[in-house]
Amino acid sequence: MPRLNIEDDWWSDPRREALGRLLGNEDMADIVMLKAWRCAQRYWKEGRKLIPRSVFNLLQGAHFILDVGLAKIDDSGHVYVSGSRGQFDWLHRRAEDGRRGGAKSVQKRREKYGTAQPQIAEASPKGGFDVSRRVPEPSSSSSSSSSSSKELKNIYIQKNSDLEKAIEQWGHTLRKRGIQKNPVLDQTEIGRLLQRYGLERTLDALRGMGFESSSGDYDAKKHCRISRIAGPKFDYFENLGAQNRPLLDAYVFDPKEIV
């Protein structure tokens, strides 16, 4: 996640002071807006999208942010957070450049191997990662064969490292819910999430389930299971997790970068 810079204008913006009064102090206003900007950043880089209202409402102090004019709702019901256009357009451009570069890379792999994914590592039925599928035929050159073996080994190590991180996060979520269960027992389903959504999104979704609220007769603890994350509510849990990342991991302040 790219670092968020804070402009001088923010520290002197009267809306910061107004938000601070509503939240209790200006330090809390800074934290609340950093979370709002981070959420806005996630959507802006994907084609300059705005935050869905249902997602924005999950943010701490969402209605106060709207009240002081630091965000506004457009005609479609989506939310624009002040400063997004000026601060995040470079991120959108970088994503577009990456997609164009990726398309060229895919074409080169197709020309060389006859497939765009010659070395993809697929999840095995037992939850491990099988790197034996869709691998290019061994080269007659010993040096090429050695290089290919190293690449396959690196893929295997990376995949298993991701799985370990995801299992560890799931363990944190289970403990948060007070559930006594070995998270490794769910490694097969976690592996499928990783294969479909990638590491960062999977970690957010696994974390998000720990923040689902109980209401009425609904006990979130009783429904804390991977199958619910893998269903239609994946985006909901992902957003919950993204908005509840540890602050020290999410935001790194450097006085020299506050310009």
Secondary structure, DSSP 8 states (H G I E B T S, - for coil): -------HHHHH-HHHHHHHHHHSSHHHHHHHHHHHHHHHHHHHTTTS--B-HHHHTTSTTHHHHHHTTSEEE-TTS-EEETTHHHHHHHHHHHHHHHHHHHHHHHHHHHHHHSSS-TT--EE-TTSSEE--SS-----SSHHHHHHHHHHHHHHHHHHHHHHHHHHHHHHHHHHHTT----GGGGHHHHHHHHHHH-HHHHHHHHHHGGG---BTTB-GGGG--HHHHTTTTHHHHHHHHHTTS-HHHH----GGG--
